Amino acid sequence: MSEPSAWISVGDLGTAFQSGAYRLRTVEPLVGRTLALHLENRGIVDFTFEANSQLTWSGIGLGIEKGRAPYEATEIRPGIVFVDFVPPRERAIAVSLVLDLGKGICTALVGRLPTAQEARTPLSERLEHNSELTGVTSTFLAGAIDRSFTEETPRHALTRDMLGKLIEYSYSPSERYQHIYLNENLYSWYCLEGAEKGLADTDRCSYRKLSGRLYLFVWREKIVPTLGVVIVDLHQMKTTGKIFGYRDFRFDAVSNFAIGAWARIVNSL
């Protein structure tokens, strides 16, 4: 029996995922548009999508300074666009947006990585203080696009639809994983093939339903601080999203790379 691979940084994982990656093609259905996201915390953030995959933003609500950054956008179903970027003025923060243009609603996610000191806090100390085992945080905000957010505004709601499913994801010809969705807060992953072959863990997660058999799945790993954000389409059996973490174990630079996978349901309770 072969030994499991060693734990690697998110930067090294991104390099492994590049070869033949099954990512969706980036799209530009938003170029030339400005969208005002009216968030549930009463913040309003204006996003202008420029040519050459650049966006600018201003306003309050996401907890980031106004700025300009490169972005990636993919459209997994007509009118449902995943947008992702890293604000250059912030420390270890990435922002993901799920824009449901047909319904005029959105979900914004602000992910933060722990500092080096936080990342090195022993699990025993976290247990002693009743803290989460991961230092990665994720803040979700529902919103309305180009109109006020009210009590009647639909939102991408929490869901239990994926619980009990065992799904295999092929990210490239060489990178293959299995996920089993345990409950509303935990899932287990196992690397079948690739740079992390033989490694496995159980980590914090959350699920939101975007449409029929279409889900936003977010996970936060504890051993190597990692944030994963993907849209899972169980009709097309395809995913799109990203992985965010530190480039190496010096914790001085981040890696934020796009991913996509073909999905196969192995078992479903």
C-alpha positions as CSV (number, residue, x, y, z in Angstrom):
1,M,0.0,0.0,0.0
2,S,1.4,3.4,-1.0
3,E,1.9,6.1,1.6
4,P,-0.4,9.2,1.5
5,S,1.1,12.3,-0.2
6,A,2.5,15.0,2.0
7,W,0.4,18.1,2.8
8,I,1.1,20.8,0.2
9,S,0.4,24.6,0.1
10,V,-2.5,26.0,-1.9
11,G,0.0,27.5,-4.3
12,D,1.3,24.0,-5.1
13,L,-2.2,22.7,-5.4
14,G,-3.0,25.4,-7.9
15,T,0.0,24.4,-10.0
16,A,-1.1,20.7,-9.9
17,F,-4.7,21.7,-11.0
18,Q,-3.5,23.7,-14.0
19,S,-2.7,20.9,-16.4
20,G,-5.8,20.0,-18.5
21,A,-8.1,21.7,-15.9
22,Y,-11.8,21.1,-16.5
23,R,-12.7,24.8,-15.8
24,L,-15.5,26.5,-17.5
25,R,-14.5,29.1,-20.0
26,T,-14.5,32.7,-18.7
27,V,-17.3,34.8,-20.1
28,E,-17.9,38.5,-20.2
29,P,-21.7,39.0,-20.1
30,L,-21.2,41.9,-17.7
31,V,-18.7,44.0,-19.6
32,G,-19.7,47.6,-19.8
33,R,-22.4,47.2,-17.1
34,T,-22.5,48.7,-13.6
35,L,-24.5,46.7,-11.1
36,A,-25.6,48.1,-7.7
37,L,-25.7,45.3,-5.1
38,H,-28.1,46.3,-2.3
39,L,-27.1,44.0,0.6
40,E,-29.1,42.7,3.5
41,N,-26.8,44.7,6.0
42,R,-28.1,47.9,4.3
43,G,-24.8,48.4,2.4
44,I,-24.7,49.2,-1.3
45,V,-21.8,48.4,-3.5
46,D,-21.5,49.4,-7.1
47,F,-19.5,47.2,-9.4
48,T,-18.4,48.3,-12.9
49,F,-17.2,45.5,-15.2
50,E,-14.6,46.9,-17.6
51,A,-12.9,45.4,-20.6
52,N,-9.9,43.1,-20.2
53,S,-11.4,41.4,-17.2
54,Q,-11.1,44.3,-14.8
55,L,-13.7,45.6,-12.3
56,T,-14.0,48.5,-10.1
57,W,-16.1,48.8,-7.0
58,S,-17.1,51.4,-4.4
59,G,-19.6,51.6,-1.5
60,I,-20.0,50.0,1.8
61,G,-21.3,46.7,3.0
62,L,-18.5,44.2,2.1
63,G,-15.9,45.5,4.5
64,I,-13.4,46.3,1.8
65,E,-12.0,49.5,0.5
66,K,-13.0,50.7,-2.9
67,G,-10.7,49.6,-5.6
68,R,-10.0,48.0,-9.0
69,A,-8.9,44.4,-9.6
70,P,-8.8,41.6,-12.2
71,Y,-11.8,39.3,-12.0
72,E,-13.0,36.0,-13.4
73,A,-16.5,35.3,-14.4
74,T,-18.2,32.0,-15.5
75,E,-21.8,31.3,-16.3
76,I,-22.8,27.8,-15.3
77,R,-26.5,28.4,-16.3
78,P,-27.9,31.2,-18.4
79,G,-28.1,34.3,-16.2
80,I,-26.3,32.8,-13.2
81,V,-22.8,34.2,-13.1
82,F,-20.0,33.4,-10.7
83,V,-17.6,36.4,-10.2
84,D,-14.4,36.2,-8.2
85,F,-11.6,38.6,-7.3
86,V,-9.0,39.5,-4.7
87,P,-9.0,43.1,-3.5
88,P,-5.4,44.3,-3.7
89,R,-5.5,46.6,-0.7
90,E,-6.7,44.0,1.7
91,R,-4.8,41.4,3.7
92,A,-5.7,37.8,2.6
93,I,-9.3,38.5,1.5
94,A,-11.1,37.3,-1.5
95,V,-14.6,38.1,-2.7
96,S,-17.0,35.8,-4.6
97,L,-20.4,36.9,-6.1
98,V,-23.2,34.7,-7.3
99,L,-25.2,37.0,-9.6
100,D,-28.7,35.6,-10.4
101,L,-29.5,38.1,-13.2
102,G,-32.9,36.6,-14.0
103,K,-34.2,36.9,-10.4
104,G,-32.3,40.1,-9.7
105,I,-30.7,38.8,-6.6
106,C,-27.2,37.9,-5.4
107,T,-25.1,36.2,-2.8
108,A,-21.8,37.9,-1.8
109,L,-19.1,36.0,0.1
110,V,-16.1,37.6,1.7
111,G,-13.5,35.0,2.7
112,R,-10.6,35.8,5.0
113,L,-7.5,33.7,5.7
114,P,-5.9,33.6,9.2
115,T,-2.7,35.3,10.0
116,A,0.4,33.2,10.4
117,Q,0.0,33.3,14.2
118,E,-3.6,32.3,14.0
119,A,-2.9,29.5,11.5
120,R,-0.3,28.0,13.9
121,T,-2.6,28.0,16.9
122,P,-2.7,24.3,18.1
123,L,-6.0,22.5,17.7
124,S,-5.9,21.7,21.4
125,E,-5.9,25.4,22.2
126,R,-8.8,26.1,19.8
127,L,-10.7,23.3,21.5
128,E,-9.9,24.7,25.0
129,H,-11.4,28.1,23.9
130,N,-14.3,26.5,22.1
131,S,-13.2,28.1,18.9
132,E,-13.7,26.7,15.4
133,L,-10.8,24.4,14.3
134,T,-10.2,26.4,11.2
135,G,-9.0,30.0,11.2
136,V,-10.6,30.6,7.7
137,T,-13.7,32.7,7.9
138,S,-16.5,33.3,5.4
139,T,-19.2,36.0,5.6
140,F,-22.3,35.6,3.5
141,L,-24.6,38.4,2.5
142,A,-27.8,38.2,0.5
143,G,-28.6,41.1,-1.8
144,A,-30.7,42.5,-4.6
145,I,-29.4,43.8,-7.9
146,D,-30.2,47.3,-8.9
147,R,-33.1,47.6,-6.4
148,S,-33.6,47.8,-2.7
149,F,-33.3,44.8,-0.5
150,T,-36.5,44.2,1.5
151,E,-38.1,41.5,3.6
152,E,-39.8,40.2,0.4
153,T,-36.6,39.9,-1.6
154,P,-35.9,36.3,-2.4
155,R,-32.5,34.9,-1.3
156,H,-30.4,31.8,-1.9
157,A,-31.5,29.8,1.1
158,L,-29.7,27.3,3.2
159,T,-30.4,23.7,2.0
160,R,-30.1,20.1,3.1
161,D,-30.5,18.8,-0.4
162,M,-26.9,17.5,-0.7
163,L,-26.7,15.8,2.6
164,G,-25.9,12.1,2.4
165,K,-24.5,12.3,-1.2
166,L,-21.1,10.8,-2.1
167,I,-19.9,12.6,-5.2
168,E,-16.7,12.1,-7.2
169,Y,-15.2,15.2,-8.8
170,S,-12.6,15.1,-11.6
171,Y,-10.9,18.5,-11.8
172,S,-8.5,17.4,-14.5
173,P,-7.1,14.2,-16.0
174,S,-4.8,13.9,-13.0
175,E,-6.8,15.3,-10.1
176,R,-9.8,13.4,-8.6
177,Y,-11.6,13.7,-5.3
178,Q,-14.6,12.3,-3.4
179,H,-16.8,14.3,-1.1
180,I,-19.4,13.0,1.3
181,Y,-21.8,15.6,2.7
182,L,-22.4,14.7,6.3
183,N,-24.6,17.4,7.8
184,E,-25.3,21.1,7.6
185,N,-21.8,22.1,8.8
186,L,-19.4,19.3,7.9
187,Y,-18.3,17.3,4.9
188,S,-15.4,14.8,4.3
189,W,-13.1,14.8,1.4
190,Y,-10.6,12.3,0.0
191,C,-8.1,12.6,-2.8
192,L,-8.3,9.6,-5.1
193,E,-5.7,10.8,-7.6
194,G,-3.4,13.7,-7.8
195,A,-1.0,15.9,-5.8
196,E,-2.9,15.1,-2.6
197,K,-3.5,11.4,-3.3
198,G,-4.3,9.5,-0.1
199,L,-5.0,12.6,2.0
200,A,-8.4,13.1,3.6
201,D,-10.1,15.2,6.2
202,T,-13.4,16.5,7.6
203,D,-14.0,20.2,7.4
204,R,-16.5,23.0,8.0
205,C,-18.9,23.8,5.1
206,S,-22.2,25.4,4.1
207,Y,-24.7,25.0,1.3
208,R,-27.1,27.3,-0.4
209,K,-29.6,26.4,-3.1
210,L,-29.5,28.7,-6.2
211,S,-32.1,26.9,-8.4
212,G,-33.3,23.3,-9.1
213,R,-30.3,20.9,-8.6
214,L,-28.0,23.9,-8.5
215,Y,-26.0,24.7,-5.3
216,L,-23.4,27.0,-3.8
217,F,-21.0,24.9,-1.7
218,V,-18.4,26.6,0.5
219,W,-15.8,24.8,2.6
220,R,-13.1,25.9,5.0
221,E,-10.1,23.7,5.7
222,K,-8.1,23.6,8.9
223,I,-4.9,21.7,8.3
224,V,-3.8,23.9,5.4
225,P,-5.9,27.1,5.7
226,T,-8.1,27.0,2.6
227,L,-11.4,28.4,1.3
228,G,-13.2,26.7,-1.5
229,V,-16.2,28.2,-3.2
230,V,-18.0,26.3,-6.0
231,I,-21.3,26.2,-7.7
232,V,-22.4,22.5,-8.2
233,D,-24.8,21.8,-11.0
234,L,-26.3,18.3,-10.4
235,H,-28.2,18.5,-13.7
236,Q,-25.2,19.1,-16.0
237,M,-23.0,17.3,-13.5
238,K,-20.5,20.2,-13.7
239,T,-19.0,22.7,-11.2
240,T,-17.3,26.1,-11.4
241,G,-15.6,28.0,-8.6
242,K,-12.3,28.7,-7.0
243,I,-9.8,27.8,-4.2
244,F,-8.2,30.4,-2.0
245,G,-5.2,30.1,0.3
246,Y,-1.6,31.0,0.9
247,R,0.9,30.4,-1.9
248,D,3.3,28.7,0.5
249,F,3.8,28.1,4.2
250,R,5.4,31.5,4.8
251,F,1.9,33.1,4.8
252,D,3.1,36.2,2.9
253,A,1.3,35.8,-0.4
254,V,-2.0,34.3,-1.5
255,S,-3.1,32.0,-4.3
256,N,-6.6,32.3,-5.7
257,F,-7.2,30.0,-8.6
258,A,-10.3,29.0,-10.7
259,I,-11.5,25.4,-10.7
260,G,-14.1,23.3,-12.4
261,A,-14.9,19.6,-12.3
262,W,-17.0,16.9,-13.9
263,A,-19.2,15.4,-11.1
264,R,-20.5,11.8,-10.7
265,I,-22.9,10.8,-7.9
266,V,-21.5,7.6,-6.5
267,N,-24.1,7.1,-3.8
268,S,-27.0,9.0,-2.4
269,L,-29.0,8.3,0.7
